[in-house]
C-alpha cells in the first residue's frame, strides 16, 4: 500500500553508474565495500537520485497527484531498477 508511481523529471549521475555504463564493476574491488551485496544482473535500470511528479498513489500515502517529490533509490550498494526511466515506483 505504501507506494508511488512517479514520472521522472530529472535524475543524478554518480561514479558507480558511470563505471557500470562503461562495463566496469560499480565499485573498485579494493574498496571491498558492498561487494558481497552488489548484484548488477542485466538488464538493470540505473539511477539513484530522482526528481519527479506523482502520477499514481497507493492508499494512505499522504501524497497528492501532481505533487513534486525527490527520492533516493540507494540501498547499501544493491542495484535496483531506478531512475533512468520515464516512470518508476
N, C-alpha and C positions, 0 to 999 in steps of 0.2 A: 503493500500500500504506500510506502514512502518512496516515491519515485517522481521524476520529472522527465518529460521529453522536451528537449530544448533544440532550438535552431541555432547553429553555430554562427557567430558574427565575427569572432577573432580568436586566434589561438597563439600560444607561445611556442617557441622552438628552443630546446636545450641541447647541451652537448651529447647526452646519451642518445637522443633522437637523431642527431646528425651522424653519429657513429653507426647507428643501426641502418640508416639510409645508405651509408657507404659500404655496408656489408660487413662491418667490424662488430665485435661484441659491444654492447651498450656501455659496459664498464671494463676498464683495463683489469686483467686478471690479477695484477699485483696489488690492486686495491683490496681484493678479497671481499669487498662489501656486497652483500645481497646475492652473490654468485649462485649459492645453492637454491635461492628462491626465484631468480630471474629466469623466466621461460618465455622466449620470444618465438613461439611456434607460428609460422606463417599460416594464413595471412593475418596480420595484425594491423590495426589502425592506430598509428602513433598519436602522440599529443597528450600533454598532462594538464596544461592550464587552458581555461576556456572562458570566453565572454559570450553570453548567449541570451536568447529570449525564450521564455516559457511558451510552449505551444500545446502542451497537454500535461495534466497532473494526476497523480494518484490521489485517493481520498485522504483527507485530513492532513495534507502537507502544509497548508497555510500560504501557499504561493498562488498568485493570480495569473491567468492567461495574459501574455504580453509583457509580464514583468521581466526586467533585465536582471540577470544573475551572473555571478562569477563563480567558478568552481575549480578545484584541483583534483584530478583523477589519479594522483600519485598514491601508491600504496606500498611503500617499502621495497621498491625495486621490481615489483611484479608488473608484468606487461599486460595491461587491459586494453580492450578496444576503446578508443577515446576520441580526441577532438579534431583529428584531421579528417573531418567528415562534414556533411551538411547538417546532420542531426545526431544527437547522442542522448542516452538515458543516464 
